[in-house]
């Protein structure tokens, strides 16, 4: 497992959070000119094919017979369920409340990583994850008005669970699979599923091939899907899954700021409160317990004492 330097980790996290944050207003504009499932399906399908073409020279690393169950499982949780349910669920409840529920994902990742991967779960980390959820709730508070359907809540919960399961699963199998090929095949397989369902339930003729739609589609293919998923899995594979997931709490903040700047959406004091809470959350989740820092020193002293006595 390749470890990343601190500077590279910060750069990749910054890239990921900004890309996922600005994706929401970009996709929101594009969705005015296209059915949702076809839009999600085309983004993921073409993004996956693009990666296959670019990375084809290293096709020996695919090992299809050995890894096809991993590709299929990842495509189910990280693309088909995540993007599909997210798109449909937004039609049944306010976007603010939906995002609050979906961004329970870092908390779920922390719990699953603890149970499934044996990652350390401390009181600080639990506290940080809870504060992160409160921060996301504060950021999204402006969108909590409107009709709320039970179906929408159920879909949001399944969306969060599918993303969390997909993240922890990828972390678990990361040692035996190439992350870029994983992204390529999860997007291609999941994109085929979403496009197929969209072709049955929606109309291709409803797509308006104008500049707004094409920009959203191209942005999604190249940056929002291909590049961002590669970066996300690089971070997850190289570090603590729950710590990496904690940074996604920042995505709603960037999304709200982008909406204010580019869509003339109203600025709310909730954004400032949410930003502070999310900052505290990330600090607590990533802070190393003092006991774990002091223990190695104690062990070293005990080892040195044994050496002295043996001499």
Secondary structure, 3 states (H helix, E strand, C coil): CCCCCHHHHHHHHHHHHHHHHHHHHHHHHHHHHCCHHHHHHHHHHHHHHHHHHHCHHHHHHCCHHHHHHHHHHHHHHHHHHHHHHHHHHCCCCCHHHHHHHHCCHHHHHHHHHHHHHCCCCCHHHHHHHHHHHHHHHHHCHHHCCCCCCHHHHHHHHHHHHHHHHHHHHHHHHHHHCCHHHHHHHHHHHHHHHHHHHHHHHCCHHHCCCCHHHHHHHHHHHHHHHHHHHHHHHHHHHHCCHHHHHHHHHHHHHHHHHHHHHHCCCCCCHHHHHHHHHHHHHHHHHHCCCHHHHHHHHHHHHHHHHHHHHHC
